[in-house]
Amino acid sequence: MSDLTEDQVQSVAQLRELVQKLDLTDRQRFFCASDRCLIRFLRARNWDLNKSFEMLKGTLEWRKTFKPEEITIEDITVEVRSKKMYVTHCTDKEGRPIIIMRPGLDDTTERVPKVQYLVWVMEEAIQRMRSEETGVEKVCLMVDYTGCGLKMAGVDNTKVSLEVLSILQNHYPERMGKAFMINPPWIFGAFWKVISKFLDPLTSKKIQFIKNKTASEMAPLLELVDADQLEADFGGSNAFQLDLDAWIEDQKTLIAQREEAFRRFVEENPA
């Protein structure tokens, strides 16, 4: 917390006191155990203690009911098969994990697995950050709209997008480092007109539009990401391809690491 002012340090301590008065489950305590977590909520509400506390309480309640840690590989396998969204094993120049989204490959219709998969991807990216070791807390998002058609601006798709946006803004504050919207189709304008109304102004400033995949248009990506960390489809030299079997084994390892960290926390911090 060396970059905080004295007043901000005091705000973190005050928010910690408020949190400690709550009747929390072990999972909830584990979620907000670090000062980094509290600082993100304070920053998201411009260091207003009461607003930050209300936001954090809302997230703790959401995690208690949504139960991100109880989503299983089997719950989302149908979503993964399309390769429409994943965390790469690469980072941008600031060490932020890169999330790739390709909505043009979306071939599923059930709302719940879609939302569960988005949450899974966010939780995976956060775990890969290893924030306590690296100081990294944000993601770099690349959304490739190649292949998107009229369904993009449909009612069902818009509803899911708004639900996802609500989850990201309300329960994963201060997690967006940079977002690129790549090769959006003409119908994107209608879709964006609806979605952008619900975007936080600070989030909007982090979004950059890339009109097409020509070298000149894609140049901003290489300013942020080294070529060997950027997929060839985006102008880099990385040959990463999502393999379902390898992905499953990788996720099993991450789950085991997460649960071991949770077990140690409960053991070392009994309620």
C-alpha positions as CSV (number, residue, x, y, z in Angstrom):
1,M,0.0,0.0,0.0
2,S,3.0,2.2,-0.4
3,D,1.3,4.2,-3.2
4,L,-1.6,5.2,-1.0
5,T,-2.1,8.5,0.9
6,E,-2.6,8.4,4.7
7,D,-6.3,9.0,4.2
8,Q,-6.5,6.1,1.8
9,V,-4.7,3.8,4.2
10,Q,-7.1,4.8,6.9
11,S,-10.0,4.1,4.5
12,V,-8.7,0.6,3.9
13,A,-8.5,0.0,7.7
14,Q,-12.0,1.3,8.2
15,L,-13.4,-0.9,5.4
16,R,-11.6,-3.9,7.0
17,E,-13.3,-3.1,10.3
18,L,-16.7,-3.0,8.7
19,V,-16.1,-6.3,6.9
20,Q,-14.9,-8.0,10.1
21,K,-18.3,-7.2,11.6
22,L,-20.1,-9.2,8.9
23,D,-21.2,-12.8,9.4
24,L,-19.3,-14.3,6.5
25,T,-18.8,-17.8,5.2
26,D,-15.2,-19.1,4.9
27,R,-15.4,-18.6,1.1
28,Q,-16.5,-15.0,1.6
29,R,-13.7,-14.4,4.1
30,F,-11.2,-15.9,1.6
31,F,-12.4,-13.6,-1.2
32,C,-11.8,-10.4,0.7
33,A,-8.8,-11.4,2.9
34,S,-6.3,-9.2,1.1
35,D,-6.0,-5.4,1.3
36,R,-5.8,-5.5,-2.5
37,C,-9.4,-6.6,-2.7
38,L,-10.6,-3.8,-0.4
39,I,-8.6,-1.2,-2.3
40,R,-10.2,-2.3,-5.6
41,F,-13.7,-1.7,-4.2
42,L,-12.6,1.6,-2.7
43,R,-11.1,2.8,-6.0
44,A,-14.2,1.7,-7.8
45,R,-16.3,4.0,-5.7
46,N,-13.8,6.9,-5.6
47,W,-12.7,6.1,-2.0
48,D,-16.2,6.7,-0.6
49,L,-16.2,4.3,2.4
50,N,-20.0,3.8,2.6
51,K,-20.4,3.2,-1.1
52,S,-17.4,0.9,-1.2
53,F,-18.8,-1.1,1.7
54,E,-22.2,-1.5,0.0
55,M,-20.6,-2.6,-3.2
56,L,-18.4,-5.1,-1.4
57,K,-21.4,-6.5,0.5
58,G,-23.3,-6.9,-2.8
59,T,-20.4,-8.8,-4.2
60,L,-20.1,-11.0,-1.1
61,E,-23.8,-11.8,-1.4
62,W,-23.5,-12.5,-5.1
63,R,-20.6,-14.9,-4.6
64,K,-22.6,-16.7,-1.8
65,T,-25.5,-17.3,-4.2
66,F,-23.8,-17.7,-7.5
67,K,-21.0,-19.8,-6.0
68,P,-18.2,-19.3,-8.7
69,E,-16.0,-21.9,-7.0
70,E,-18.7,-24.6,-7.4
71,I,-19.0,-24.3,-11.2
72,T,-17.6,-27.5,-12.6
73,I,-15.7,-28.3,-15.8
74,E,-18.7,-30.3,-16.9
75,D,-21.0,-27.3,-16.4
76,I,-19.2,-25.3,-19.1
77,T,-17.6,-27.9,-21.4
78,V,-20.2,-27.2,-24.1
79,E,-19.2,-23.5,-24.0
80,V,-15.5,-24.3,-24.2
81,R,-15.8,-26.5,-27.3
82,S,-16.6,-23.6,-29.5
83,K,-13.3,-21.9,-28.5
84,K,-15.2,-18.6,-28.3
85,M,-13.5,-17.4,-25.1
86,Y,-10.4,-18.4,-23.2
87,V,-7.5,-17.1,-21.1
88,T,-4.3,-17.4,-23.1
89,H,-1.0,-18.4,-21.4
90,C,0.4,-15.0,-22.5
91,T,0.4,-11.5,-21.1
92,D,0.7,-8.0,-22.3
93,K,3.8,-5.8,-21.6
94,E,2.4,-5.0,-18.2
95,G,2.1,-8.6,-17.2
96,R,-1.7,-8.7,-17.5
97,P,-3.3,-12.0,-18.6
98,I,-4.9,-11.8,-22.1
99,I,-8.5,-12.9,-22.5
100,I,-9.7,-13.7,-26.0
101,M,-13.3,-13.5,-27.0
102,R,-14.7,-14.5,-30.4
103,P,-18.5,-14.0,-30.3
104,G,-18.7,-15.1,-33.9
105,L,-18.0,-18.7,-32.8
106,D,-20.8,-18.6,-30.2
107,D,-23.1,-21.6,-31.1
108,T,-24.9,-22.1,-27.8
109,T,-28.2,-20.7,-26.6
110,E,-28.5,-21.5,-22.8
111,R,-28.1,-18.4,-20.7
112,V,-26.8,-20.0,-17.5
113,P,-23.8,-21.8,-19.0
114,K,-22.8,-18.7,-20.9
115,V,-22.7,-16.6,-17.7
116,Q,-21.0,-19.4,-15.8
117,Y,-18.3,-19.6,-18.4
118,L,-17.7,-15.8,-18.3
119,V,-17.3,-16.0,-14.6
120,W,-15.0,-19.0,-14.9
121,V,-12.7,-17.2,-17.3
122,M,-12.5,-14.2,-15.1
123,E,-11.7,-16.3,-12.0
124,E,-9.1,-18.2,-14.0
125,A,-7.5,-15.0,-15.2
126,I,-7.4,-13.6,-11.7
127,Q,-5.8,-16.7,-10.4
128,R,-3.1,-16.6,-13.1
129,M,-2.2,-13.1,-12.1
130,R,-0.7,-14.2,-8.8
131,S,-1.3,-10.6,-7.6
132,E,0.4,-11.0,-4.3
133,E,3.7,-11.9,-6.1
134,T,3.4,-9.8,-9.2
135,G,1.3,-6.8,-8.3
136,V,-0.8,-7.5,-11.5
137,E,-4.6,-7.0,-10.9
138,K,-6.1,-6.3,-14.3
139,V,-6.7,-8.2,-17.6
140,C,-6.2,-7.3,-21.2
141,L,-9.3,-8.2,-23.2
142,M,-9.4,-8.8,-27.0
143,V,-12.8,-9.2,-28.6
144,D,-12.7,-10.4,-32.2
145,Y,-16.1,-9.9,-33.9
146,T,-15.2,-11.7,-37.1
147,G,-18.1,-13.8,-38.2
148,C,-20.7,-12.1,-36.1
149,G,-24.1,-11.7,-37.8
150,L,-27.5,-10.3,-37.1
151,K,-28.0,-12.4,-34.0
152,M,-25.5,-10.2,-32.2
153,A,-28.0,-7.4,-31.8
154,G,-30.9,-9.9,-31.0
155,V,-32.9,-9.5,-27.8
156,D,-31.5,-12.7,-26.2
157,N,-27.9,-11.9,-26.9
158,T,-28.3,-8.4,-25.6
159,K,-29.9,-9.6,-22.4
160,V,-27.0,-12.0,-21.7
161,S,-24.5,-9.2,-22.6
162,L,-26.2,-6.8,-20.1
163,E,-26.1,-9.5,-17.4
164,V,-22.5,-10.2,-18.0
165,L,-21.7,-6.4,-18.0
166,S,-23.5,-6.1,-14.7
167,I,-21.4,-8.9,-13.2
168,L,-18.1,-7.5,-14.4
169,Q,-18.8,-4.0,-13.3
170,N,-20.4,-4.7,-9.9
171,H,-18.4,-7.8,-8.8
172,Y,-15.1,-7.5,-10.6
173,P,-14.2,-3.8,-10.1
174,E,-10.9,-2.5,-11.2
175,R,-10.1,-5.6,-13.2
176,M,-10.2,-4.1,-16.7
177,G,-6.8,-2.9,-17.9
178,K,-7.4,-2.5,-21.6
179,A,-10.0,-3.8,-24.1
180,F,-9.8,-4.0,-27.8
181,M,-13.0,-4.4,-30.0
182,I,-11.7,-5.9,-33.2
183,N,-13.3,-6.0,-36.6
184,P,-16.9,-5.2,-35.5
185,P,-19.6,-5.8,-38.1
186,W,-22.0,-3.1,-39.3
187,I,-24.7,-4.4,-37.0
188,F,-22.4,-3.7,-34.0
189,G,-23.5,-0.1,-33.9
190,A,-27.0,-1.0,-32.8
191,F,-25.7,-3.5,-30.2
192,W,-23.2,-1.0,-28.8
193,K,-25.8,1.8,-28.7
194,V,-27.7,-0.3,-26.1
195,I,-24.7,-1.7,-24.2
196,S,-22.6,1.5,-23.9
197,K,-25.4,3.3,-21.9
198,F,-24.6,0.9,-19.0
199,L,-20.8,1.2,-19.2
200,D,-19.0,3.0,-16.4
201,P,-17.2,6.1,-17.9
202,L,-13.8,4.9,-16.6
203,T,-14.4,1.6,-18.3
204,S,-15.4,3.2,-21.6
205,K,-12.0,5.1,-21.7
206,K,-10.2,1.7,-21.6
207,I,-11.9,0.5,-24.8
208,Q,-10.3,0.9,-28.2
209,F,-11.9,0.0,-31.5
210,I,-9.9,-1.7,-34.3
211,K,-11.9,-1.4,-37.5
212,N,-10.4,-4.4,-39.3
213,K,-7.4,-6.8,-39.3
214,T,-5.1,-4.9,-41.6
215,A,-1.6,-4.4,-40.3
216,S,-2.0,-0.7,-39.8
217,E,-5.2,-1.1,-37.8
218,M,-3.8,-3.9,-35.6
219,A,-0.7,-1.9,-34.8
220,P,-2.0,-0.7,-31.4
221,L,-2.1,-4.3,-30.2
222,L,1.7,-4.7,-30.8
223,E,2.3,-1.5,-28.9
224,L,0.7,-3.2,-25.9
225,V,1.7,-6.8,-26.4
226,D,5.0,-8.3,-27.5
227,A,4.7,-10.2,-30.8
228,D,5.6,-13.6,-29.2
229,Q,2.8,-13.1,-26.7
230,L,0.2,-12.2,-29.3
231,E,-1.7,-14.7,-31.4
232,A,-0.9,-14.7,-35.1
233,D,-4.5,-13.9,-35.9
234,F,-4.0,-10.5,-34.3
235,G,-0.7,-9.7,-36.0
236,G,1.7,-11.5,-33.5
237,S,3.8,-14.6,-33.8
238,N,2.3,-16.8,-31.0
239,A,0.9,-20.1,-32.3
240,F,-1.4,-20.8,-29.3
241,Q,-4.4,-23.0,-30.2
242,L,-6.9,-23.9,-27.6
243,D,-7.0,-27.7,-27.1
244,L,-9.9,-29.0,-25.1
245,D,-8.1,-32.0,-23.5
246,A,-5.1,-29.9,-22.6
247,W,-7.5,-27.2,-21.3
248,I,-9.3,-29.7,-19.0
249,E,-6.0,-30.9,-17.5
250,D,-4.8,-27.3,-17.0
251,Q,-8.1,-26.4,-15.3
252,K,-7.8,-29.4,-12.9
253,T,-4.4,-28.1,-11.8
254,L,-5.7,-24.6,-11.2
255,I,-8.7,-25.9,-9.3
256,A,-6.4,-28.0,-7.1
257,Q,-4.1,-25.0,-6.4
258,R,-7.1,-22.8,-5.6
259,E,-8.6,-25.3,-3.2
260,E,-5.3,-25.9,-1.5
261,A,-4.9,-22.1,-1.0
262,F,-8.5,-22.0,0.5
263,R,-7.7,-24.9,2.8
264,R,-4.6,-23.2,4.1
265,F,-6.5,-20.0,4.6
266,V,-9.2,-21.6,6.7
267,E,-6.6,-23.5,8.7
268,E,-4.5,-20.4,9.4
269,N,-7.5,-18.1,9.9
270,P,-10.3,-20.0,11.8
271,A,-13.6,-18.1,12.0
